[in-house]
Each structure stands twice: as structure tokens, then as C-alpha cells.
Amino acid sequence: MPELKCTRESCGKALVELGKRNHNVVVLSADLAGSTKADEFAKTFPGRFFNMGVAEANMINTAAGLAVSGKIPFATTFAIFASGRAWEQVRNTVAYSGLNVKTIATHGGISVGPDGASHQGIEDIALMRLIPGMTVLVPADAVQTPKAIFASAEYYGPVYIRLARLKIPVVTKDTDSFIIGKSQVLKEGTDVTIIACGTMVAAALSAAEVLLKDNINATVINAYSIKPLDTETIIFWARKTGVVVTAEEHLLAGGLGSAVAETLSPHRIPIEMVAIKDRFGQSGEPDELLKEYHLTDYDIVEAARRVRVRAS
């Protein structure tokens, strides 16, 4: 049984470690430091932490000013607020100017749970992905999260990092590499390629185990870099297996599935997408919501079976 860990907690620890390594790193919060775990950085480096209050747009603009001054700002808040309330500032102030601002967005997806639709960021990957020059990263677990943060600090330009609220299975290793623009093949197979990100990577691995009982051998790819996407790896395995399933805790429109479909469209490879189908979230327990919105390993298994039938 994989160990369960929280990505936002590993994020808090990673920011402290990054702050020790680089004195130009600063962290901003929109009055949610306790929830995003940015409070650990605030305790360690109070002079390099800025609580901007419930004012996400102001936080992003301030981060832009700090970036112009040579700092490496990490702006932290929930995914719904980072991509929604501050979208214009991210687009016009940060991305348009190519500024070195990093946004860490926790509480992505419907697994936020009882907080309901108003706090469940299910559109954020699409909203960030379509901004020119924006890099979008979605780590698979608490081990990969610090790597995403460290890599984003070394990369010059705007970066959006999406994290979850829940404890999720650890599926990667400390020794695994993390390169922006690449992906990670967690399992090699011959019959279907499953491409997942974030919380759905563990579900994809579980689905692969179920499929193996039916003599369907799946390749599982952890697409932690949504933009830039590792098109080379995706095309290679899609061609090798002949069919593809994508899985994400996000709306169907504009997310990982859309990015993969855009990549594979010239190759005419059948694809099924496991994602939220044009619905808002709702209040409920995370496991109940994942079942209600068809974001489980069972749904990935059924999608794999469907796409193989289509291709036959």
C-alpha cells in the first residue's frame, strides 16, 4: 500500500529549504498561509514573507514588482483564486512582461471536498495553460512537489504549480529526475497508454493493475509538465500502444486531455478522456465526489476498454 502524504505540506517544507539556499526567494500569501503551508516560510524568514490579505490581484502585482527588483517571488493561494481572481494580473502584468513570478496554487480539483464549488478549482489548468509563455506543472505526489518548486526557482519566467488538498499516494521516488517539459514513464505496456497528472496518477497505476488481470498491459505516464508538454514521449507511446486514455481532476475542456489531443490529432490515434464533464463541483466528502464525477481507477479502466473497442 503506497504511503499517503500531502503535497501542500511538502510544499511548505520545500519553500523553507529553498529559502535557505537562495536569499532572493520571497513568499507572498493572500491570507491563506496556514492552509497553503506558506506559514512555515513566514516563521523561518519573517522579513521575506508578505501577507497581502484577501487581495489576490494585489498579491500578483506585488510579486511582479519584487521580480523586477531581482527577487524570486512565490505567490501562494488556492487554485480557484490564483486562476480566477488574479487571472488578469497574471496575464497582463506577469506573463505579458515575461516576469519571473511563480504561483503555487493549492486546493486544486474537486477533492477539496466540503468547501464546495466556490473553492474547488477545476478550470485552473486551462486558464493558465492558454496564457502565452506560462509554464504549468502538476506534481504527482509529495515527493515530486519539492522538485517542481526547486526546478521552477531555477527556471526564469512565469510558472504555475498546481497542488492538492488531500493526502495522496506517493508514487515517485526521491531519485527520480524532474525536468520542466518532460514526463515520467512509471510503467511500460503494449496495449494502451494512460497519461495522467496530479492526484490521478495513483489512480492510473491502480487501473493498470486491474487491466493486467484482463491481459491488457498499460503504459502509465506521469505528465507532470502540462506546459510545455512532453510531446515526444507521448507520441512515442501512443504510436506503440495504438490507443490513449488521459486522466485529470479538472474539467474536460482545456486541460491535460485537451493538450494530449492537440498533440495526437495529426496521428489519428483514438483517445478517451477521464475528466469532469461540464459541471461545477459540489460539497461532499472527497471520495464521494471522485466517484460522482467519474474520477476513479474504475473509470480509467472502463475508458481503456472503450478506446480499445473503438480501435479494433
LINQUI-V30957 format. One record per residue. PHI is phi in radians with two decimals (none if undefined). PSI is psi in radians with two decimals (none if undefined). D_LAST is the distance of its C-alpha to the last C-alpha in Angstrom with 1 decimal. Layout:
# LINQUI-V30957
phi = {PHI	PHI}
psi = {PSI	PSI}
d_last = {D_LAST	D_LAST}
This chain:
# LINQUI-V30957
phi = {none	-1.12	-1.24	-1.72	-2.45	-1.71	-1.17	-1.23	-1.23	-1.19	-1.12	-1.03	-1.17	-1.14	-1.12	-1.12	-1.10	-1.12	-1.10	-1.23	-1.39	-2.35	-1.30	-1.50	-1.32	-2.25	-2.22	-2.10	-2.38	-1.78	1.16	-2.30	-1.05	-1.14	-1.41	-1.47	1.26	-1.26	-1.12	-1.15	-1.16	-1.07	-1.22	-1.42	-2.28	-1.04	-1.38	-2.05	-2.11	-2.27	-1.58	-1.59	1.32	-1.40	-2.69	-1.09	-1.09	-1.11	-1.06	-1.17	-1.12	-1.16	-1.06	-1.08	-1.10	-1.14	-1.12	-1.08	-1.47	1.70	-1.46	-2.00	-1.48	-1.98	-1.62	-2.09	-2.98	-1.30	-1.03	-1.12	-1.48	-1.12	-1.62	-1.77	-1.09	-1.84	-1.06	-1.09	-1.24	-1.09	-1.24	-1.41	-1.52	-1.52	-1.22	-1.04	-1.62	1.12	-1.41	-1.51	-1.87	-1.91	-1.93	-1.82	-1.95	-1.59	1.07	-1.41	1.52	-1.44	-1.23	-0.96	1.53	-1.04	-1.10	1.45	-1.03	-1.14	-2.03	-1.75	-1.36	-2.05	-1.99	-1.16	-1.07	-1.10	-1.12	-1.42	-1.11	-1.43	-1.35	-0.98	1.43	-1.48	-1.71	-2.15	-2.10	-2.32	-1.06	-1.46	-2.82	-1.30	-1.38	-1.41	-1.03	-1.05	-1.10	-1.12	-1.18	-1.11	-1.14	-1.19	-1.19	-1.43	-1.58	-1.59	2.39	-1.23	-2.36	-2.04	-2.01	-1.76	-2.18	-1.80	-1.62	-1.36	-1.31	-2.25	-1.07	-1.47	-2.09	-2.00	-1.98	-1.03	-1.46	-1.18	-1.37	-2.41	-2.23	-1.02	1.65	-1.99	-2.43	-2.32	-1.50	-1.52	-2.66	-1.83	-2.54	-2.11	-1.92	-2.82	-1.87	-1.84	-2.00	-2.35	-2.44	1.02	-1.09	-1.50	-1.16	-1.07	-1.12	-1.13	-1.16	-1.11	-1.08	-1.08	-1.15	-1.15	-1.09	-1.09	-1.17	-1.73	1.09	-1.91	-1.69	-1.77	-1.53	-2.09	-2.00	-1.54	-1.54	-1.26	-1.83	-1.32	-2.56	-1.23	-1.57	-1.40	-1.12	-1.07	-1.15	-1.12	-1.13	-1.02	-1.29	-1.10	-1.16	-1.18	-1.63	1.55	-2.52	-2.38	-2.19	-1.92	-2.49	-2.71	-1.62	-2.83	-1.05	-1.02	-1.33	1.49	-1.66	-1.03	-1.02	-1.11	-1.10	-1.20	-1.09	-1.08	-1.19	-1.60	-0.96	-1.24	-1.71	0.96	-1.79	-1.02	-2.46	-2.09	-2.10	-1.72	-2.85	-1.37	-1.64	0.83	-2.39	-1.36	-1.32	-2.75	-1.29	2.99	-1.27	-0.90	-1.10	-1.13	-1.19	-1.10	-1.24	-1.06	-1.71	1.02	-2.16	-2.16	-1.08	-1.05	-1.16	-1.20	-1.04	-1.11	-1.14	-1.12	-1.14	-1.08	-1.19	-1.24	-1.15	-1.05	-1.44	-1.41}
psi = {2.16	2.58	2.46	2.22	2.76	2.21	-0.62	-0.53	-0.72	-0.50	-0.79	-0.77	-0.67	-0.67	-0.65	-0.80	-0.73	-0.67	-0.58	-0.60	-0.57	1.97	-0.13	-0.13	2.24	2.72	2.40	2.61	2.57	0.99	0.46	0.47	-0.61	-0.63	-0.65	-0.17	0.30	-0.19	-0.42	-0.69	-0.70	-0.68	-0.64	-0.68	1.20	-0.50	-0.15	0.31	2.39	1.99	1.96	0.03	-2.98	1.28	1.26	-0.70	-0.76	-0.66	-0.79	-0.74	-0.67	-0.70	-0.67	-0.76	-0.69	-0.66	-0.74	-0.50	0.06	0.03	2.89	1.61	2.39	1.92	2.20	2.36	-3.05	2.68	-0.68	-0.59	-0.64	-0.68	-0.32	-1.22	-0.59	0.25	-0.75	-0.68	-0.67	-0.73	-1.00	-0.68	-0.80	-1.09	-0.75	-0.59	-0.06	0.64	2.69	1.04	2.31	2.28	2.14	2.02	1.88	3.06	0.71	2.53	3.13	-0.21	0.00	-0.59	-2.22	-0.34	-0.39	-3.05	-0.60	-0.38	0.10	1.80	1.81	0.02	-0.07	-0.65	-0.77	-0.79	-0.63	-0.64	-0.56	-0.13	2.15	2.35	-0.05	2.35	2.34	2.10	2.39	1.54	2.62	-0.42	-3.03	-0.33	-0.66	-0.38	-0.87	-0.61	-0.68	-0.70	-0.80	-0.73	-0.67	-0.56	-0.57	-0.33	2.30	2.11	3.01	2.37	2.42	2.14	2.10	2.24	2.92	3.01	-0.67	2.85	2.29	2.78	2.48	2.08	-0.10	2.97	2.74	-0.55	-0.15	2.46	2.79	1.96	2.16	2.27	-0.05	3.14	-3.08	2.10	1.90	-0.43	2.41	2.34	-3.13	-0.17	-0.43	2.53	2.11	2.11	2.09	2.87	2.72	-2.33	-0.35	-0.10	-0.78	-0.70	-0.64	-0.71	-0.69	-0.73	-0.67	-0.64	-0.71	-0.76	-0.59	-0.51	-0.40	0.29	0.53	1.95	1.97	2.48	2.38	2.14	2.21	1.74	1.24	-0.38	1.75	-0.65	2.05	2.54	2.54	1.31	-0.59	-0.85	-0.73	-0.79	-0.71	-0.90	-0.56	-0.74	-0.68	-0.72	-0.42	-0.28	2.71	2.49	2.33	2.63	2.24	2.61	1.24	2.84	2.62	-0.69	2.17	-0.04	-2.57	-0.80	-0.73	-0.74	-0.72	-0.72	-0.70	-0.68	-0.70	-0.14	-0.67	-0.27	-0.13	0.84	2.19	2.45	2.45	2.50	2.18	1.94	3.10	2.23	1.55	0.84	2.58	2.83	-3.05	2.91	2.40	3.01	2.52	-0.82	-0.66	-0.73	-0.70	-0.63	-0.77	-0.64	0.21	0.92	0.94	3.00	-0.59	-0.73	-0.60	-0.72	-0.83	-0.65	-0.68	-0.73	-0.74	-0.81	-0.52	-0.62	-0.75	-0.63	-0.26	none}
d_last = {34.8	34.8	38.0	38.2	40.0	40.6	39.6	42.5	45.0	43.8	44.1	47.7	48.6	46.9	48.9	52.1	51.2	50.3	53.6	55.5	53.9	54.3	57.3	55.8	53.1	54.0	52.2	52.4	51.6	51.5	53.4	50.5	51.4	51.5	48.0	46.5	48.6	50.3	53.5	53.5	53.9	56.6	58.6	58.4	59.0	60.7	61.9	58.4	56.9	57.1	56.5	56.0	56.0	53.7	53.3	49.9	50.5	53.9	52.3	49.9	52.7	54.9	52.2	52.1	55.8	55.7	53.1	55.4	58.1	56.2	54.9	51.3	50.8	48.2	48.0	46.8	45.9	43.0	39.8	40.5	43.9	43.1	40.4	42.1	45.9	46.1	43.4	45.9	47.9	44.9	43.9	47.3	49.5	47.2	44.2	46.0	48.7	46.4	48.4	47.8	47.1	44.7	43.5	42.6	40.9	40.8	39.5	36.2	33.7	34.2	35.0	38.5	38.9	42.0	43.2	40.8	39.3	42.3	41.8	38.0	36.8	33.2	33.5	35.2	32.5	31.8	35.5	36.3	33.3	34.2	37.8	38.4	39.3	38.4	36.8	34.7	34.3	32.8	33.8	31.8	34.8	38.6	38.6	36.7	38.8	42.0	40.2	38.9	42.5	44.1	41.6	42.2	45.9	45.7	43.6	45.7	44.3	43.0	40.6	39.0	38.2	36.5	37.4	37.0	39.7	38.5	38.7	35.2	34.0	34.9	31.8	33.3	36.3	39.7	39.0	35.8	36.3	36.0	35.8	35.4	32.4	30.5	28.2	27.9	25.2	26.0	23.3	21.2	17.7	14.7	11.7	12.4	15.5	17.7	20.5	23.5	27.2	30.3	30.4	26.6	26.4	27.7	25.3	22.4	23.9	24.4	20.7	19.8	22.1	20.6	17.0	18.6	19.8	16.3	15.8	13.8	16.0	16.4	18.5	21.0	22.9	26.2	26.5	30.2	31.0	29.4	31.7	31.8	28.1	27.1	24.8	24.9	23.6	20.9	19.6	19.9	17.8	15.2	14.8	15.0	12.4	10.0	10.1	13.4	15.4	19.0	21.8	25.4	28.4	28.9	28.2	24.8	26.7	27.9	27.2	25.0	21.7	23.3	24.5	21.1	19.5	22.5	21.9	18.3	18.6	19.5	16.5	13.8	11.9	10.3	13.0	14.3	18.1	20.3	23.7	26.5	25.8	28.9	31.4	34.5	35.2	37.7	40.1	39.0	38.4	35.8	33.6	33.9	32.9	29.9	28.6	29.7	27.8	24.6	25.2	24.8	22.9	21.5	20.1	18.5	16.9	15.6	14.3	12.4	10.8	10.1	8.7	6.2	5.2	5.6	3.8	0.0}
